[in-house]
Amino acid sequence: MNLYRVILPVSNIEEAANFYKHILGVEGRRVSPGRYYFDCGGTILACFDPMADGDGVESRCNPEHIYLAVSGLEEVYNRVKDSKALYLEEGINTRPWGEESFYAKDPFGNPLCFVNKSTVFTGLEGDESHV
C-alpha cells in the first residue's frame, strides 16, 4: 500500500499554486479548474479549491499538520518567511525526538511542518537513530 495523494483544501487555487510553487521550489501542474498538483517525492500534494472545481462547497483547512521532509531546511524557512503564510514558527528548532523542523500555516490555514530530511524520525521498527 502506498500513500499517493494528500489534499490541501484552499479557497483560491491561483494563490495556492503561487504559494506552493514558491515554498516548494517546483512548478507543479494544473489538473482541473480547482486542482493543482505538486509531486513531493512520489506523493502528490494536491491543492484543491472545491468552488473553482464546481463542487459548490466552501473549503475548510486541514485540522492536523502535513509533514514535508526537505533538503535545505533554512532555505525553505526563508521562502516561507518571504511568503503569505498565516503563521511561521520563530526559527528552526530541534524536537525532543531529534527532528530539526519548523511549523507554519499556509494562507488558507492548513498547518504544515517542514523537517530536515537528514533528521526525519518515522518511529517505525528499525528507526531508532533519533531516540
Backbone as XML, in Angstrom:
<?xml version="1.0"?>
<chain id="A" units="angstrom">
  <residue number="1" name="MET">
    <atom name="N" x="0.841" y="-1.173" z="0.000"/>
    <atom name="CA" x="0.000" y="0.000" z="0.000"/>
    <atom name="C" x="0.888" y="1.238" z="0.000"/>
  </residue>
  <residue number="2" name="ASN">
    <atom name="N" x="0.502" y="2.236" z="-0.785"/>
    <atom name="CA" x="1.248" y="3.492" z="-0.856"/>
    <atom name="C" x="0.309" y="4.665" z="-0.679"/>
  </residue>
  <residue number="3" name="LEU">
    <atom name="N" x="0.750" y="5.642" z="0.091"/>
    <atom name="CA" x="0.051" y="6.916" z="0.172"/>
    <atom name="C" x="0.495" y="7.692" z="-1.063"/>
  </residue>
  <residue number="4" name="TYR">
    <atom name="N" x="-0.451" y="8.072" z="-1.930"/>
    <atom name="CA" x="-0.039" y="8.718" z="-3.167"/>
    <atom name="C" x="-0.580" y="10.136" z="-3.355"/>
  </residue>
  <residue number="5" name="ARG">
    <atom name="N" x="-1.585" y="10.557" z="-2.561"/>
    <atom name="CA" x="-2.100" y="11.917" z="-2.701"/>
    <atom name="C" x="-2.595" y="12.428" z="-1.356"/>
  </residue>
  <residue number="6" name="VAL">
    <atom name="N" x="-2.277" y="13.690" z="-1.073"/>
    <atom name="CA" x="-2.756" y="14.373" z="0.119"/>
    <atom name="C" x="-3.452" y="15.647" z="-0.353"/>
  </residue>
  <residue number="7" name="ILE">
    <atom name="N" x="-4.683" y="15.862" z="0.103"/>
    <atom name="CA" x="-5.471" y="17.019" z="-0.301"/>
    <atom name="C" x="-5.239" y="18.185" z="0.658"/>
  </residue>
  <residue number="8" name="LEU">
    <atom name="N" x="-4.947" y="19.342" z="0.089"/>
    <atom name="CA" x="-4.861" y="20.590" z="0.841"/>
    <atom name="C" x="-6.016" y="21.468" z="0.387"/>
  </residue>
  <residue number="9" name="PRO">
    <atom name="N" x="-7.052" y="21.632" z="1.210"/>
    <atom name="CA" x="-8.174" y="22.478" z="0.832"/>
    <atom name="C" x="-7.755" y="23.952" z="0.790"/>
  </residue>
  <residue number="10" name="VAL">
    <atom name="N" x="-8.109" y="24.628" z="-0.281"/>
    <atom name="CA" x="-7.772" y="26.042" z="-0.442"/>
    <atom name="C" x="-9.000" y="26.781" z="-0.962"/>
  </residue>
  <residue number="11" name="SER">
    <atom name="N" x="-9.022" y="28.090" z="-0.775"/>
    <atom name="CA" x="-10.155" y="28.880" z="-1.245"/>
    <atom name="C" x="-9.813" y="29.729" z="-2.467"/>
  </residue>
  <residue number="12" name="ASN">
    <atom name="N" x="-8.561" y="29.643" z="-2.932"/>
    <atom name="CA" x="-8.139" y="30.378" z="-4.123"/>
    <atom name="C" x="-7.030" y="29.572" z="-4.784"/>
  </residue>
  <residue number="13" name="ILE">
    <atom name="N" x="-7.362" y="28.870" z="-5.849"/>
    <atom name="CA" x="-6.406" y="27.952" z="-6.472"/>
    <atom name="C" x="-5.183" y="28.674" z="-7.043"/>
  </residue>
  <residue number="14" name="GLU">
    <atom name="N" x="-5.378" y="29.866" z="-7.576"/>
    <atom name="CA" x="-4.238" y="30.615" z="-8.134"/>
    <atom name="C" x="-3.268" y="31.026" z="-7.030"/>
  </residue>
  <residue number="15" name="GLU">
    <atom name="N" x="-3.806" y="31.546" z="-5.935"/>
    <atom name="CA" x="-2.961" y="31.934" z="-4.798"/>
    <atom name="C" x="-2.250" y="30.712" z="-4.217"/>
  </residue>
  <residue number="16" name="ALA">
    <atom name="N" x="-2.957" y="29.597" z="-4.124"/>
    <atom name="CA" x="-2.358" y="28.363" z="-3.604"/>
    <atom name="C" x="-1.230" y="27.877" z="-4.511"/>
  </residue>
  <residue number="17" name="ALA">
    <atom name="N" x="-1.467" y="27.875" z="-5.816"/>
    <atom name="CA" x="-0.436" y="27.433" z="-6.758"/>
    <atom name="C" x="0.809" y="28.296" z="-6.618"/>
  </residue>
  <residue number="18" name="ASN">
    <atom name="N" x="0.629" y="29.611" z="-6.540"/>
    <atom name="CA" x="1.780" y="30.511" z="-6.396"/>
    <atom name="C" x="2.498" y="30.309" z="-5.066"/>
  </residue>
  <residue number="19" name="PHE">
    <atom name="N" x="1.753" y="30.142" z="-3.984"/>
    <atom name="CA" x="2.353" y="29.924" z="-2.669"/>
    <atom name="C" x="3.200" y="28.655" z="-2.668"/>
  </residue>
  <residue number="20" name="TYR">
    <atom name="N" x="2.623" y="27.546" z="-3.121"/>
    <atom name="CA" x="3.347" y="26.272" z="-3.065"/>
    <atom name="C" x="4.482" y="26.192" z="-4.088"/>
  </residue>
  <residue number="21" name="LYS">
    <atom name="N" x="4.330" y="26.822" z="-5.249"/>
    <atom name="CA" x="5.463" y="26.905" z="-6.190"/>
    <atom name="C" x="6.633" y="27.591" z="-5.506"/>
  </residue>
  <residue number="22" name="HIS">
    <atom name="N" x="6.343" y="28.676" z="-4.806"/>
    <atom name="CA" x="7.387" y="29.466" z="-4.150"/>
    <atom name="C" x="8.069" y="28.684" z="-3.028"/>
  </residue>
  <residue number="23" name="ILE">
    <atom name="N" x="7.291" y="28.089" z="-2.136"/>
    <atom name="CA" x="7.936" y="27.449" z="-0.984"/>
    <atom name="C" x="8.517" y="26.076" z="-1.315"/>
  </residue>
  <residue number="24" name="LEU">
    <atom name="N" x="7.905" y="25.339" z="-2.255"/>
    <atom name="CA" x="8.431" y="24.017" z="-2.618"/>
    <atom name="C" x="9.554" y="24.115" z="-3.639"/>
  </residue>
  <residue number="25" name="GLY">
    <atom name="N" x="9.586" y="25.202" z="-4.388"/>
    <atom name="CA" x="10.623" y="25.359" z="-5.401"/>
    <atom name="C" x="10.424" y="24.458" z="-6.608"/>
  </residue>
  <residue number="26" name="VAL">
    <atom name="N" x="9.175" y="24.038" z="-6.860"/>
    <atom name="CA" x="8.854" y="23.219" z="-8.032"/>
    <atom name="C" x="7.635" y="23.810" z="-8.728"/>
  </residue>
  <residue number="27" name="GLU">
    <atom name="N" x="7.488" y="23.518" z="-9.999"/>
    <atom name="CA" x="6.438" y="24.124" z="-10.805"/>
    <atom name="C" x="5.051" y="23.545" z="-10.537"/>
  </residue>
  <residue number="28" name="GLY">
    <atom name="N" x="4.915" y="22.266" z="-10.388"/>
    <atom name="CA" x="3.602" y="21.665" z="-10.216"/>
    <atom name="C" x="2.834" y="21.632" z="-11.525"/>
  </residue>
  <residue number="29" name="ARG">
    <atom name="N" x="1.548" y="21.211" z="-11.446"/>
    <atom name="CA" x="0.754" y="21.059" z="-12.665"/>
    <atom name="C" x="-0.718" y="21.248" z="-12.369"/>
  </residue>
  <residue number="30" name="ARG">
    <atom name="N" x="-1.375" y="22.062" z="-13.175"/>
    <atom name="CA" x="-2.824" y="22.264" z="-13.085"/>
    <atom name="C" x="-3.488" y="21.031" z="-13.689"/>
  </residue>
  <residue number="31" name="VAL">
    <atom name="N" x="-4.416" y="20.417" z="-12.953"/>
    <atom name="CA" x="-5.091" y="19.218" z="-13.470"/>
    <atom name="C" x="-6.587" y="19.422" z="-13.678"/>
  </residue>
  <residue number="32" name="SER">
    <atom name="N" x="-7.146" y="20.499" z="-13.148"/>
    <atom name="CA" x="-8.545" y="20.856" z="-13.358"/>
    <atom name="C" x="-8.694" y="22.313" z="-12.939"/>
  </residue>
  <residue number="33" name="PRO">
    <atom name="N" x="-9.867" y="22.907" z="-13.139"/>
    <atom name="CA" x="-10.025" y="24.313" z="-12.736"/>
    <atom name="C" x="-9.745" y="24.569" z="-11.254"/>
  </residue>
  <residue number="34" name="GLY">
    <atom name="N" x="-9.947" y="23.574" z="-10.404"/>
    <atom name="CA" x="-9.750" y="23.761" z="-8.970"/>
    <atom name="C" x="-8.703" y="22.857" z="-8.348"/>
  </residue>
  <residue number="35" name="ARG">
    <atom name="N" x="-7.853" y="22.239" z="-9.170"/>
    <atom name="CA" x="-6.819" y="21.342" z="-8.624"/>
    <atom name="C" x="-5.453" y="21.660" z="-9.223"/>
  </residue>
  <residue number="36" name="TYR">
    <atom name="N" x="-4.464" y="21.718" z="-8.344"/>
    <atom name="CA" x="-3.083" y="21.947" z="-8.741"/>
    <atom name="C" x="-2.246" y="20.936" z="-7.982"/>
  </residue>
  <residue number="37" name="TYR">
    <atom name="N" x="-1.487" y="20.102" z="-8.703"/>
    <atom name="CA" x="-0.735" y="19.005" z="-8.102"/>
    <atom name="C" x="0.763" y="19.299" z="-8.082"/>
  </residue>
  <residue number="38" name="PHE">
    <atom name="N" x="1.386" y="18.952" z="-6.952"/>
    <atom name="CA" x="2.831" y="19.035" z="-6.788"/>
    <atom name="C" x="3.352" y="17.655" z="-6.416"/>
  </residue>
  <residue number="39" name="ASP">
    <atom name="N" x="4.347" y="17.174" z="-7.162"/>
    <atom name="CA" x="4.956" y="15.877" z="-6.854"/>
    <atom name="C" x="5.962" y="16.076" z="-5.729"/>
  </residue>
  <residue number="40" name="CYS">
    <atom name="N" x="5.687" y="15.470" z="-4.589"/>
    <atom name="CA" x="6.566" y="15.570" z="-3.420"/>
    <atom name="C" x="7.160" y="14.195" z="-3.144"/>
  </residue>
  <residue number="41" name="GLY">
    <atom name="N" x="8.091" y="13.786" z="-3.978"/>
    <atom name="CA" x="8.792" y="12.528" z="-3.775"/>
    <atom name="C" x="7.911" y="11.305" z="-3.922"/>
  </residue>
  <residue number="42" name="GLY">
    <atom name="N" x="6.967" y="11.340" z="-4.834"/>
    <atom name="CA" x="6.101" y="10.189" z="-5.060"/>
    <atom name="C" x="4.718" y="10.323" z="-4.443"/>
  </residue>
  <residue number="43" name="THR">
    <atom name="N" x="4.533" y="11.279" z="-3.560"/>
    <atom name="CA" x="3.201" y="11.588" z="-3.025"/>
    <atom name="C" x="2.796" y="12.945" z="-3.587"/>
  </residue>
  <residue number="44" name="ILE">
    <atom name="N" x="1.585" y="13.006" z="-4.112"/>
    <atom name="CA" x="1.091" y="14.243" z="-4.696"/>
    <atom name="C" x="0.500" y="15.131" z="-3.603"/>
  </residue>
  <residue number="45" name="LEU">
    <atom name="N" x="0.978" y="16.356" z="-3.524"/>
    <atom name="CA" x="0.370" y="17.372" z="-2.679"/>
    <atom name="C" x="-0.627" y="18.091" z="-3.580"/>
  </residue>
  <residue number="46" name="ALA">
    <atom name="N" x="-1.912" y="17.892" z="-3.310"/>
    <atom name="CA" x="-2.969" y="18.380" z="-4.190"/>
    <atom name="C" x="-3.689" y="19.561" z="-3.573"/>
  </residue>
  <residue number="47" name="CYS">
    <atom name="N" x="-3.445" y="20.752" z="-4.101"/>
    <atom name="CA" x="-4.211" y="21.925" z="-3.697"/>
    <atom name="C" x="-5.576" y="21.793" z="-4.364"/>
  </residue>
  <residue number="48" name="PHE">
    <atom name="N" x="-6.625" y="21.905" z="-3.573"/>
    <atom name="CA" x="-7.979" y="21.685" z="-4.082"/>
    <atom name="C" x="-8.904" y="22.796" z="-3.641"/>
  </residue>
  <residue number="49" name="ASP">
    <atom name="N" x="-9.436" y="23.528" z="-4.622"/>
    <atom name="CA" x="-10.413" y="24.585" z="-4.406"/>
    <atom name="C" x="-11.763" y="24.059" z="-4.898"/>
  </residue>
  <residue number="50" name="PRO">
    <atom name="N" x="-12.628" y="23.589" z="-3.988"/>
    <atom name="CA" x="-13.879" y="22.961" z="-4.413"/>
    <atom name="C" x="-14.802" y="23.909" z="-5.184"/>
  </residue>
  <residue number="51" name="MET">
    <atom name="N" x="-14.800" y="25.193" z="-4.857"/>
    <atom name="CA" x="-15.650" y="26.150" z="-5.586"/>
    <atom name="C" x="-15.177" y="26.278" z="-7.031"/>
  </residue>
  <residue number="52" name="ALA">
    <atom name="N" x="-13.858" y="26.392" z="-7.240"/>
    <atom name="CA" x="-13.314" y="26.527" z="-8.593"/>
    <atom name="C" x="-13.546" y="25.262" z="-9.417"/>
  </residue>
  <residue number="53" name="ASP">
    <atom name="N" x="-13.655" y="24.117" z="-8.734"/>
    <atom name="CA" x="-13.903" y="22.854" z="-9.426"/>
    <atom name="C" x="-15.398" y="22.604" z="-9.644"/>
  </residue>
  <residue number="54" name="GLY">
    <atom name="N" x="-16.238" y="23.539" z="-9.177"/>
    <atom name="CA" x="-17.671" y="23.423" z="-9.403"/>
    <atom name="C" x="-18.404" y="22.554" z="-8.403"/>
  </residue>
  <residue number="55" name="ASP">
    <atom name="N" x="-17.788" y="22.272" z="-7.250"/>
    <atom name="CA" x="-18.426" y="21.418" z="-6.247"/>
    <atom name="C" x="-19.454" y="22.155" z="-5.401"/>
  </residue>
  <residue number="56" name="GLY">
    <atom name="N" x="-19.421" y="23.485" z="-5.400"/>
    <atom name="CA" x="-20.419" y="24.266" z="-4.683"/>
    <atom name="C" x="-20.320" y="24.231" z="-3.170"/>
  </residue>
  <residue number="57" name="VAL">
    <atom name="N" x="-19.168" y="23.877" z="-2.640"/>
    <atom name="CA" x="-18.964" y="23.896" z="-1.189"/>
    <atom name="C" x="-17.706" y="24.701" z="-0.872"/>
  </residue>
  <residue number="58" name="GLU">
    <atom name="N" x="-17.703" y="25.343" z="0.283"/>
    <atom name="CA" x="-16.538" y="26.100" z="0.738"/>
    <atom name="C" x="-15.470" y="25.135" z="1.249"/>
  </residue>
  <residue number="59" name="SER">
    <atom name="N" x="-14.232" y="25.514" z="1.066"/>
    <atom name="CA" x="-13.148" y="24.683" z="1.593"/>
    <atom name="C" x="-12.951" y="24.953" z="3.080"/>
  </residue>
  <residue number="60" name="ARG">
    <atom name="N" x="-12.481" y="23.958" z="3.800"/>
    <atom name="CA" x="-12.096" y="24.098" z="5.207"/>
    <atom name="C" x="-10.691" y="23.539" z="5.349"/>
  </residue>
  <residue number="61" name="CYS">
    <atom name="N" x="-9.849" y="24.231" z="6.090"/>
    <atom name="CA" x="-8.457" y="23.798" z="6.204"/>
    <atom name="C" x="-8.358" y="22.467" z="6.946"/>
  </residue>
  <residue number="62" name="ASN">
    <atom name="N" x="-7.246" y="21.785" z="6.696"/>
    <atom name="CA" x="-6.977" y="20.533" z="7.400"/>
    <atom name="C" x="-6.799" y="20.814" z="8.885"/>
  </residue>
  <residue number="63" name="PRO">
    <atom name="N" x="-7.253" y="19.908" z="9.747"/>
    <atom name="CA" x="-7.101" y="20.138" z="11.179"/>
    <atom name="C" x="-5.703" y="19.798" z="11.707"/>
  </residue>
  <residue number="64" name="GLU">
    <atom name="N" x="-4.989" y="18.927" z="11.012"/>
    <atom name="CA" x="-3.678" y="18.481" z="11.507"/>
    <atom name="C" x="-2.577" y="18.796" z="10.495"/>
  </residue>
  <residue number="65" name="HIS">
    <atom name="N" x="-1.344" y="18.780" z="10.973"/>
    <atom name="CA" x="-0.186" y="19.119" z="10.146"/>
    <atom name="C" x="0.074" y="18.098" z="9.047"/>
  </residue>
  <residue number="66" name="ILE">
    <atom name="N" x="0.595" y="18.608" z="7.957"/>
    <atom name="CA" x="1.192" y="17.781" z="6.908"/>
    <atom name="C" x="2.687" y="18.000" z="7.046"/>
  </residue>
  <residue number="67" name="TYR">
    <atom name="N" x="3.443" y="16.907" z="7.074"/>
    <atom name="CA" x="4.886" y="16.978" z="7.275"/>
    <atom name="C" x="5.596" y="16.774" z="5.942"/>
  </residue>
  <residue number="68" name="LEU">
    <atom name="N" x="6.535" y="17.674" z="5.649"/>
    <atom name="CA" x="7.308" y="17.619" z="4.419"/>
    <atom name="C" x="8.789" y="17.543" z="4.772"/>
  </residue>
  <residue number="69" name="ALA">
    <atom name="N" x="9.462" y="16.479" z="4.337"/>
    <atom name="CA" x="10.899" y="16.333" z="4.538"/>
    <atom name="C" x="11.606" y="17.057" z="3.400"/>
  </residue>
  <residue number="70" name="VAL">
    <atom name="N" x="12.524" y="17.947" z="3.743"/>
    <atom name="CA" x="13.182" y="18.776" z="2.737"/>
    <atom name="C" x="14.691" y="18.800" z="2.949"/>
  </residue>
  <residue number="71" name="SER">
    <atom name="N" x="15.402" y="18.988" z="1.860"/>
    <atom name="CA" x="16.820" y="19.334" z="1.917"/>
    <atom name="C" x="16.880" y="20.849" z="1.964"/>
  </residue>
  <residue number="72" name="GLY">
    <atom name="N" x="17.875" y="21.385" z="2.596"/>
    <atom name="CA" x="17.991" y="22.844" z="2.653"/>
    <atom name="C" x="16.895" y="23.478" z="3.488"/>
  </residue>
  <residue number="73" name="LEU">
    <atom name="N" x="16.735" y="23.019" z="4.726"/>
    <atom name="CA" x="15.661" y="23.491" z="5.597"/>
    <atom name="C" x="15.705" y="25.008" z="5.801"/>
  </residue>
  <residue number="74" name="GLU">
    <atom name="N" x="16.884" y="25.570" z="5.968"/>
    <atom name="CA" x="16.995" y="27.014" z="6.183"/>
    <atom name="C" x="16.508" y="27.792" z="4.958"/>
  </residue>
  <residue number="75" name="GLU">
    <atom name="N" x="16.829" y="27.300" z="3.767"/>
    <atom name="CA" x="16.364" y="27.944" z="2.536"/>
    <atom name="C" x="14.839" y="27.902" z="2.448"/>
  </residue>
  <residue number="76" name="VAL">
    <atom name="N" x="14.250" y="26.759" z="2.800"/>
    <atom name="CA" x="12.791" y="26.642" z="2.785"/>
    <atom name="C" x="12.186" y="27.574" z="3.834"/>
  </residue>
  <residue number="77" name="TYR">
    <atom name="N" x="12.794" y="27.637" z="5.011"/>
    <atom name="CA" x="12.323" y="28.551" z="6.049"/>
    <atom name="C" x="12.268" y="29.986" z="5.514"/>
  </residue>
  <residue number="78" name="ASN">
    <atom name="N" x="13.323" y="30.400" z="4.832"/>
    <atom name="CA" x="13.376" y="31.763" z="4.296"/>
    <atom name="C" x="12.321" y="31.985" z="3.214"/>
  </residue>
  <residue number="79" name="ARG">
    <atom name="N" x="12.038" y="30.966" z="2.402"/>
    <atom name="CA" x="10.995" y="31.106" z="1.384"/>
    <atom name="C" x="9.618" y="31.241" z="2.044"/>
  </residue>
  <residue number="80" name="VAL">
    <atom name="N" x="9.380" y="30.479" z="3.114"/>
    <atom name="CA" x="8.098" y="30.598" z="3.819"/>
    <atom name="C" x="8.013" y="31.973" z="4.479"/>
  </residue>
  <residue number="81" name="LYS">
    <atom name="N" x="9.119" y="32.425" z="5.047"/>
    <atom name="CA" x="9.166" y="33.749" z="5.686"/>
    <atom name="C" x="8.832" y="34.849" z="4.677"/>
  </residue>
  <residue number="82" name="ASP">
    <atom name="N" x="9.234" y="34.623" z="3.420"/>
    <atom name="CA" x="9.024" y="35.595" z="2.343"/>
    <atom name="C" x="7.721" y="35.310" z="1.573"/>
  </residue>
  <residue number="83" name="SER">
    <atom name="N" x="6.763" y="34.686" z="2.230"/>
    <atom name="CA" x="5.510" y="34.307" z="1.568"/>
    <atom name="C" x="4.336" y="34.915" z="2.331"/>
  </residue>
  <residue number="84" name="LYS">
    <atom name="N" x="3.146" y="34.518" z="1.923"/>
    <atom name="CA" x="1.938" y="34.989" z="2.601"/>
    <atom name="C" x="1.437" y="33.975" z="3.627"/>
  </residue>
  <residue number="85" name="ALA">
    <atom name="N" x="2.358" y="33.258" z="4.247"/>
    <atom name="CA" x="1.981" y="32.291" z="5.278"/>
    <atom name="C" x="1.242" y="33.013" z="6.407"/>
  </residue>
  <residue number="86" name="LEU">
    <atom name="N" x="0.216" y="32.354" z="6.949"/>
    <atom name="CA" x="-0.529" y="32.944" z="8.069"/>
    <atom name="C" x="0.249" y="32.864" z="9.369"/>
  </residue>
  <residue number="87" name="TYR">
    <atom name="N" x="1.129" y="31.865" z="9.467"/>
    <atom name="CA" x="1.902" y="31.674" z="10.694"/>
    <atom name="C" x="3.236" y="31.057" z="10.320"/>
  </residue>
  <residue number="88" name="LEU">
    <atom name="N" x="4.280" y="31.458" z="11.005"/>
    <atom name="CA" x="5.605" y="30.857" z="10.866"/>
    <atom name="C" x="6.249" y="30.833" z="12.241"/>
  </residue>
  <residue number="89" name="GLU">
    <atom name="N" x="6.608" y="29.632" z="12.677"/>
    <atom name="CA" x="7.294" y="29.480" z="13.956"/>
    <atom name="C" x="8.595" y="30.267" z="13.915"/>
  </residue>
  <residue number="90" name="GLU">
    <atom name="N" x="8.965" y="30.833" z="15.054"/>
    <atom name="CA" x="10.207" y="31.584" z="15.113"/>
    <atom name="C" x="11.393" y="30.625" z="15.100"/>
  </residue>
  <residue number="91" name="GLY">
    <atom name="N" x="12.086" y="30.609" z="13.995"/>
    <atom name="CA" x="13.300" y="29.815" z="13.854"/>
    <atom name="C" x="13.074" y="28.337" z="13.624"/>
  </residue>
  <residue number="92" name="ILE">
    <atom name="N" x="14.176" y="27.680" z="13.318"/>
    <atom name="CA" x="14.212" y="26.226" z="13.144"/>
    <atom name="C" x="14.571" y="25.641" z="14.495"/>
  </residue>
  <residue number="93" name="ASN">
    <atom name="N" x="13.850" y="24.599" z="14.894"/>
    <atom name="CA" x="14.048" y="24.019" z="16.224"/>
    <atom name="C" x="14.295" y="22.529" z="16.144"/>
  </residue>
  <residue number="94" name="THR">
    <atom name="N" x="14.995" y="21.999" z="17.156"/>
    <atom name="CA" x="15.211" y="20.558" z="17.268"/>
    <atom name="C" x="14.202" y="20.006" z="18.259"/>
  </residue>
  <residue number="95" name="ARG">
    <atom name="N" x="13.432" y="19.042" z="17.813"/>
    <atom name="CA" x="12.367" y="18.440" z="18.624"/>
    <atom name="C" x="12.951" y="17.385" z="19.561"/>
  </residue>
  <residue number="96" name="PRO">
    <atom name="N" x="12.230" y="17.024" z="20.631"/>
    <atom name="CA" x="12.723" y="16.008" z="21.570"/>
    <atom name="C" x="13.034" y="14.671" z="20.898"/>
  </residue>
  <residue number="97" name="TRP">
    <atom name="N" x="12.395" y="14.357" z="19.776"/>
    <atom name="CA" x="12.629" y="13.097" z="19.070"/>
    <atom name="C" x="13.739" y="13.234" z="18.031"/>
  </residue>
  <residue number="98" name="GLY">
    <atom name="N" x="14.386" y="14.415" z="17.970"/>
    <atom name="CA" x="15.573" y="14.602" z="17.154"/>
    <atom name="C" x="15.381" y="15.306" z="15.826"/>
  </residue>
  <residue number="99" name="GLU">
    <atom name="N" x="14.158" y="15.541" z="15.415"/>
    <atom name="CA" x="13.949" y="16.206" z="14.136"/>
    <atom name="C" x="14.241" y="17.695" z="14.235"/>
  </residue>
  <residue number="100" name="GLU">
    <atom name="N" x="14.898" y="18.226" z="13.205"/>
    <atom name="CA" x="15.062" y="19.670" z="13.045"/>
    <atom name="C" x="13.930" y="20.112" z="12.146"/>
  </residue>
  <residue number="101" name="SER">
    <atom name="N" x="13.133" y="21.096" z="12.608"/>
    <atom name="CA" x="11.946" y="21.458" z="11.845"/>
    <atom name="C" x="11.442" y="22.843" z="12.217"/>
  </residue>
  <residue number="102" name="PHE">
    <atom name="N" x="10.430" y="23.265" z="11.452"/>
    <atom name="CA" x="9.659" y="24.448" z="11.811"/>
    <atom name="C" x="8.213" y="24.244" z="11.367"/>
  </residue>
  <residue number="103" name="TYR">
    <atom name="N" x="7.317" y="24.899" z="12.098"/>
    <atom name="CA" x="5.886" y="24.823" z="11.816"/>
    <atom name="C" x="5.420" y="26.114" z="11.146"/>
  </residue>
  <residue number="104" name="ALA">
    <atom name="N" x="4.402" y="25.977" z="10.298"/>
    <atom name="CA" x="3.837" y="27.123" z="9.583"/>
    <atom name="C" x="2.383" y="26.820" z="9.240"/>
  </residue>
  <residue number="105" name="LYS">
    <atom name="N" x="1.685" y="27.850" z="8.777"/>
    <atom name="CA" x="0.344" y="27.669" z="8.218"/>
    <atom name="C" x="0.315" y="28.378" z="6.867"/>
  </residue>
  <residue number="106" name="ASP">
    <atom name="N" x="-0.247" y="27.698" z="5.874"/>
    <atom name="CA" x="-0.358" y="28.313" z="4.557"/>
    <atom name="C" x="-1.394" y="29.442" z="4.589"/>
  </residue>
  <residue number="107" name="PRO">
    <atom name="N" x="-1.573" y="30.184" z="3.499"/>
    <atom name="CA" x="-2.514" y="31.312" z="3.511"/>
    <atom name="C" x="-3.968" y="30.923" z="3.768"/>
  </residue>
  <residue number="108" name="PHE">
    <atom name="N" x="-4.278" y="29.629" z="3.773"/>
    <atom name="CA" x="-5.646" y="29.152" z="3.950"/>
    <atom name="C" x="-5.862" y="28.505" z="5.314"/>
  </residue>
  <residue number="109" name="GLY">
    <atom name="N" x="-4.794" y="28.496" z="6.141"/>
    <atom name="CA" x="-4.882" y="27.953" z="7.487"/>
    <atom name="C" x="-4.457" y="26.505" z="7.624"/>
  </residue>
  <residue number="110" name="ASN">
    <atom name="N" x="-3.994" y="25.883" z="6.538"/>
    <atom name="CA" x="-3.540" y="24.494" z="6.624"/>
    <atom name="C" x="-2.227" y="24.425" z="7.390"/>
  </residue>
  <residue number="111" name="PRO">
    <atom name="N" x="-2.171" y="23.616" z="8.465"/>
    <atom name="CA" x="-0.932" y="23.508" z="9.239"/>
    <atom name="C" x="0.097" y="22.624" z="8.532"/>
  </residue>
  <residue number="112" name="LEU">
    <atom name="N" x="1.333" y="23.116" z="8.501"/>
    <atom name="CA" x="2.438" y="22.441" z="7.823"/>
    <atom name="C" x="3.618" y="22.325" z="8.769"/>
  </residue>
  <residue number="113" name="CYS">
    <atom name="N" x="4.439" y="21.314" z="8.538"/>
    <atom name="CA" x="5.712" y="21.194" z="9.240"/>
    <atom name="C" x="6.770" y="20.785" z="8.232"/>
  </residue>
  <residue number="114" name="PHE">
    <atom name="N" x="7.864" y="21.519" z="8.205"/>
    <atom name="CA" x="8.976" y="21.230" z="7.313"/>
    <atom name="C" x="10.110" y="20.670" z="8.154"/>
  </residue>
  <residue number="115" name="VAL">
    <atom name="N" x="10.612" y="19.501" z="7.744"/>
    <atom name="CA" x="11.596" y="18.772" z="8.529"/>
    <atom name="C" x="12.857" y="18.563" z="7.702"/>
  </residue>
  <residue number="116" name="ASN">
    <atom name="N" x="14.005" y="18.772" z="8.327"/>
    <atom name="CA" x="15.279" y="18.481" z="7.678"/>
    <atom name="C" x="15.300" y="16.995" z="7.317"/>
  </residue>
  <residue number="117" name="LYS">
    <atom name="N" x="15.452" y="16.716" z="6.035"/>
    <atom name="CA" x="15.392" y="15.342" z="5.521"/>
    <atom name="C" x="16.360" y="14.405" z="6.255"/>
  </residue>
  <residue number="118" name="SER">
    <atom name="N" x="17.513" y="14.919" z="6.660"/>
    <atom name="CA" x="18.513" y="14.060" z="7.313"/>
    <atom name="C" x="18.180" y="13.760" z="8.772"/>
  </residue>
  <residue number="119" name="THR">
    <atom name="N" x="17.129" y="14.386" z="9.327"/>
    <atom name="CA" x="16.766" y="14.132" z="10.726"/>
    <atom name="C" x="15.383" y="13.513" z="10.880"/>
  </residue>
  <residue number="120" name="VAL">
    <atom name="N" x="14.746" y="13.129" z="9.776"/>
    <atom name="CA" x="13.391" y="12.558" z="9.832"/>
    <atom name="C" x="13.373" y="11.337" z="10.743"/>
  </residue>
  <residue number="121" name="PHE">
    <atom name="N" x="12.403" y="11.325" z="11.643"/>
    <atom name="CA" x="12.179" y="10.182" z="12.536"/>
    <atom name="C" x="10.795" y="9.629" z="12.228"/>
  </residue>
  <residue number="122" name="THR">
    <atom name="N" x="10.733" y="8.365" z="11.823"/>
    <atom name="CA" x="9.456" y="7.771" z="11.458"/>
    <atom name="C" x="8.805" y="7.016" z="12.615"/>
  </residue>
  <residue number="123" name="GLY">
    <atom name="N" x="9.600" y="6.600" z="13.599"/>
    <atom name="CA" x="9.061" y="5.822" z="14.699"/>
    <atom name="C" x="8.811" y="4.370" z="14.328"/>
  </residue>
  <residue number="124" name="LEU">
    <atom name="N" x="9.125" y="4.013" z="13.081"/>
    <atom name="CA" x="8.919" y="2.637" z="12.640"/>
    <atom name="C" x="10.045" y="1.736" z="13.146"/>
  </residue>
  <residue number="125" name="GLU">
    <atom name="N" x="9.782" y="0.467" z="13.176"/>
    <atom name="CA" x="10.783" y="-0.500" z="13.628"/>
    <atom name="C" x="12.068" y="-0.311" z="12.835"/>
  </residue>
  <residue number="126" name="GLY">
    <atom name="N" x="13.182" y="-0.250" z="13.542"/>
    <atom name="CA" x="14.484" y="-0.059" z="12.914"/>
    <atom name="C" x="14.898" y="1.403" z="12.820"/>
  </residue>
  <residue number="127" name="ASP">
    <atom name="N" x="14.004" y="2.331" z="13.096"/>
    <atom name="CA" x="14.343" y="3.755" z="13.050"/>
    <atom name="C" x="14.523" y="4.252" z="14.482"/>
  </residue>
  <residue number="128" name="GLU">
    <atom name="N" x="15.644" y="3.884" z="15.066"/>
    <atom name="CA" x="15.933" y="4.272" z="16.439"/>
    <atom name="C" x="17.000" y="5.359" z="16.495"/>
  </residue>
  <residue number="129" name="SER">
    <atom name="N" x="17.382" y="5.905" z="15.334"/>
    <atom name="CA" x="18.505" y="6.819" z="15.246"/>
    <atom name="C" x="18.319" y="8.127" z="15.996"/>
  </residue>
  <residue number="130" name="HIS">
    <atom name="N" x="17.075" y="8.523" z="16.242"/>
    <atom name="CA" x="16.868" y="9.829" z="16.861"/>
    <atom name="C" x="16.213" y="9.726" z="18.243"/>
  </residue>
  <residue number="131" name="VAL">
    <atom name="N" x="16.158" y="8.532" z="18.803"/>
    <atom name="CA" x="15.505" y="8.364" z="20.101"/>
    <atom name="C" x="16.543" y="8.399" z="21.188"/>
  </residue>
</chain>
